[in-house]
Amino acid sequence: MTSLRKLGTSDLEVFPLSLGGNVFGWTADEAQSFAVLDAYAAAGGNFVDTADSYSAWIDGNVGGESETIIGRWVKARGNRDDVVIATKVSQHPDFPGLTAGNIKAAADASLRRLGTDHIDLYYTHFDKVDVPVEEIIGALDELVRAGKVRHIAASNISAERLAASLAFSEREGLARYVALQPHYNLVSRETYEGELQDLAGRTGLAAVPYFALASGFLTGKYRDGEVVEGARAAAGAGKHLETERGRKVLAALDDIAEAHLVPVATVALAWLAAQPTVAAPIASARTVEQVPALVKVAEVRLTEDEVTRLTEAASTVLPVATGEAAL
């Protein structure tokens, strides 16, 4: 049985690959989503990531579709105690922002959709600098004290605001962030490494990176001369082929994947899992066939030389990409 990882300073123990729920109700309907969730659980997976806004960007959707599907799956399988559910607040069309009242109202709405009495890990999805950290932490602490949330976390936040939040929690004896969800992968290292990663390391925060496979680029399916269709391709994942970093990373991934007899995606996730502070990368699967490459990260251990080779291949300094919608 795969060893679970302790999530930061919390009492949560999670599978080393978090299943992203952003595709549920978007590119995967309910039946497909149930099948993917079943396959992930059968492999020992227990850490499901979603947000109250998934997938409000689709015509006809209102937000919360992913939470609803996950809630129905948990009810159908009767496995609530076996699943660590993480969701987020700030981006739902009906509950935008991080004011105290909105955080609490959004949490109640998420609980209804998930069909549960508690959220295991509750993230602030995007920090809102117009709201004092004292107000945000205060509201989250109320949810923890009420038993509606077990632990709190942050995503898309600056090191400065994260440090201020942690300091306020410590000073006032309130609920404290235990995890951080940054944009981080082999072709986007500068979005986490440096000040934010150092702060996480010093304060015991677990990192749960999103875009772990760079919207599909790090699965290896984007190659010169090949046309890949679909929502992810439309989002521009193939743009990394135009960069020296992207080409070097793919070459290194190909060699190491062949040596381990595993898919390219598995190696990309294994590199992330080997990085300081990282507890579990997030990756999503639209079909059951995509699940094995993701969960196999729990079995693969890269050598020190392999980690170094990938790190060096990904070392080209590039400007942080803009215009890519964060999930």
N, C-alpha and C positions, 0 to 999 in steps of 0.2 A: 504494500500500500504506500502511495506517495506521501512523503513527509509534508505536513502543512507548515507554513511559515507564520510566525508571530507578527502581527501587524503593528509595528512601532511599539509604543508603550501601552497599547490596549490589551484586552484579554481575548481579542479576536484571533483565530487561527485560520489562515486562508491558503487555498491552493495557489501554487506559484504562477498561475495564469488566470487573470480575471476575464470572464466572458463579457464582452461588450454588448449591451442591449440596444445600441443605437439603431440597428437594422430591424429590430422587431417592430412590425407595424409600418415599415418603410419598404425595404427590399425583400423582407421575409414576412409572409402573412402568418396568421396565428398557427396554422398547422405546421408550417415550416419551422417557426420559432419553437414550438413544443418539441419537435424532433431534434433540433439543435441543442436545446436545453437538456433533453434526455441523454443525448450522446455525451455532452459535457459532464453531466452528473455521473454517468456510467463509468467515465474515465477517472472519477475521483474529484471532479471539480465541484467547488462549493461557494465561489465568489462571483456574484453577478452584479454588473455595473449598469446603471441606467440614469435617467434624469427626468424631471417632470416635464421638460420641454420636448422630449423625443416622441413623435416626430412632427412637431407643429409646422415645419417648413414644407410639408407636402400638402398639395391642394386637397381639401376635404377633411384633413386632420385638424384637431384642435390642441394637440399636445397631451401627453400622458398615455398615448397608445402603448408605448413600450411597457410602462408600469402596469397597465391593465393586463397585458398578455402575461407578464411575469407573475402577477397576482393570481391569474386564472390557472397558470401552470402549477404554482405552488399548492393551490387548493386542490387541484385534480390529483396531484401526486402525494399530498399529505406530508410534505417534507419541509415545512417551514423551519423547524428547529435545526435542519441540516444545511440550510442555505444562508450565507452571509449576503444580505441585500444592501447595496450601496445606491443611493440616489442623490439628486442635487436640486438646489433651489436658486432662483434668480432670473431664469429665462423663459418660464411659462408665460404665454400671452396674457393670461388672467392674473398672474402673480409675478410681475416683473420687479426686480430689485431686491434689496436686502434690508429694508426697514424692518423693525421688530415685528410689527403687525403682519407684514407680508410673509416673513419667514414662518411664523406660526400658522398662518392660514394655509400657506403652501404645503407645509408639513402635514396638516390634517387632510388636505386633498390627496396628497401622495399616499397616505395611509389608507384612505378609502379605495383608491385604485389598486393598491397592492394587496388589499384585503387582509391586512395584518394590524397588530396593535403596536408594533415598534419597527423602526428603521435601524438597521445595524450600524450603518455608516452614512452620515448625512453631510454632504459637501455644500459649501458655497460655490456655485458653478462658475460665476465670474465675479470677481471682487468689484464693489461699487465704492469708489473713493469718496463719493459725496456723503456716504453714511459712516459715522464714526465707528471704529472697531469696537468700542465699548458697547454700542447699541447692538451690533451684530453678535458679539460673544454673549451679551446678556440674554438675547432672545434664544440663542442656541442652548445656553445653560438651562433656561426654563424648560425647554423640550427634554433635555436629559433628565432633569429633576422630576419631570412629569412621567418619565418612563416611555416617552414616545420615540426617543432616540437613544441609542446606546453610546455611540461615539461620534465625534464631529471631525470634519476635515475641510480642506480648502483646495480650490483649483483655480488656475489662472489668476494668480495673485503675485504682487511684487515682493521681493525679499523684505523691503522696508515695512510694508503693511503686515506681512506675516510675522515679522519680529515683534511689531507693536501688539499684534493680537495675542501672541504667546506670552508676552510680558504682562499684559493686562490680566489674562487668565491666571497666571502665577500670582500676581500681586493681590488679586481679589478672591482667589480660591475658587474660581469658576471652571466650568468644563474647558478643556484644552484640546486643541487640534492634535490628532494622533497620526494623521496622514496628509499627504500632499499629492495632487494629481497634476503633474506637469506634462506639457507637450515635449516628448523626448524619444528619439530613435537614432539610428546610425547616420541618417542624413539630416538630422536636426539636433545636434548636440548642444549648440549654444543657447537653445531655448530652456535648458535646465542647468547644465554644468556651469560652475562658477559660484556666484554669491548665493543663489537659491539652493543649490545642492550642498554647499558648505553649511548653510544654516540648518538644513534638514539633518545633516550628519551630526552637528553640534547639539541639536535639541531632541534627537531621537525620533524624528518623524520618518514614517515609511513612505517611500515614493511608489505611486501606482500610475505609471506613465500611460497617457493616451496617445493616439496616432503611433502606436508601437511599431506598426508595419508601414508607416508612411502612406496611409490610404491605399495600401496594396502594392506599392512599389517594391517593398522588401519581401514580397512573396516570390519575386523573380519572374513574374508573368509579363513584366514590361521589358521588352527587348527591342533593339534597333530593327526596324523593318516590319515589326509586328503591330497589328491594330487590335487594341483591347477595348471592347465596348462595355458600357455600364455606367452607373452613377459615380463610382469611384474614378473611373477613367476620365469622366467629364469634369471631375474636380481637379484634374491636372496632376495626378500621381506620376504620370509618365514624364513630367518635366525634369525629373531627376536624371533621366538619361542624357540630358543635355549638359550635365555638369561633370567635371572631372571626378568630384567626390562620388557621385552616383555610380559612375562606371567602375571606379576602383572598388567600391563597396560590393557591387554585384560580383566582380571577379573573385574577391576574397570569399564571399558567401558561397559561390559555386564550388570552390575548391574544398572548403571546410565541410559543406553539406555532403559532398561526395565522400569525404573521408569518414564521416559518421553515418553515411547511408540514411540520411534524413532529408526532408524538404528544406529548401532555402529559408522559408519562413521560420522554421524551428530554430535555425542557427541565429537569425536576426533577433528572435525573442530570447534565446539563450545568452546572447551578448548583453542584452538589457538586464536580464536577471542576474548577471554577474557584476553589475555596476554597484558602487557604494550607494547605500540607502534604498535601493530598489527591492520591493517585496514581491510585486506581481505586476508584470506588464498587462495592459488591457488589449485584447484583440477580439474582433467580432467575426462571426461566421454566418453566412446567408444560407448555407446548405450543410447537411450532415457530413458530406464529403470533405468539407473544409476543416472540420473539427480536429481530426487526428494530428495534423501538422501543428496545431496550436497547443494541444494538451501534451504533446511529446516533449515540450520544453521541460516538463517535470522530470524527465529521465535523462536529458542530455547535459553533460558537464563538459564545457570547453576547456582545453588545456590553457595554461597561462600564455603560451606562445600564440595560440589561436585568438585569444582575447586581444592580445597585443597587436596582432596583424590586422584585425578588424578595426581596432581603435586608430591605428595609424592610417588605414585606408580612409577612415572617416574624419581625418584630422584637418582637411582643407577648410579654412575659415571662410565662411560665406555669410552674407547678410541674412538676418532672420526674414523668412518669407512673410509676406503680408497678403491679405485678401483671402486666406484660407480659413473657412469657418471651422472653429474649434468644436469638437464634440465632447 
